[in-house]
Amino acid sequence: MPESEGTDDGFRITQNCPKMQEVTQTHASEDVLERYAMSKLSEAELVPVEEHLLVCPLCCERLTWLDRFVDSIRSADDATARMAEAEPRD
């Protein structure tokens, strides 16, 4: 089996995580984790991702990084909006 093979549900079959091999042999794709971090998953997508996160430290670590990234983007957007509101208007 190749190291990584895509599936239709946004998960990737992989051999890199021994714990995951014991459970389902899949990891969430970057796209799925990004949408999870931004609360953009449908209910049908949400359940398998959350179940996977319960057993996969690698995906939890990736999600933690994505959460921090999303938070920093939101903070930057908020700061930009406040600066635009504070600028004097002609």
Residue pairs with C-beta under 8 A, 6 or more apart in sequence:
1 13
1 15
3 14
3 15
3 16
4 12
4 13
4 14
5 12
5 13
6 12
6 13
6 29
7 13
7 26
9 45
9 48
10 28
10 29
10 31
10 32
10 45
10 49
11 24
11 26
11 27
11 28
11 29
11 32
11 48
11 52
12 26
12 27
12 28
12 29
13 25
13 26
14 20
14 25
14 26
14 27
15 21
15 25
16 27
16 58
17 27
17 56
17 58
19 55
19 56
19 57
19 58
20 26
20 27
20 55
20 56
20 58
20 59
23 55
23 56
24 52
24 55
26 52
27 52
27 56
27 58
27 59
28 36
28 49
28 52
28 53
28 56
28 59
28 62
30 62
32 41
32 45
32 49
33 49
33 59
33 62
33 63
33 66
34 66
34 70
35 41
35 45
36 46
36 49
36 63
36 66
37 63
37 66
37 67
37 69
37 70
38 70
41 49
52 59
53 59
53 60
53 63
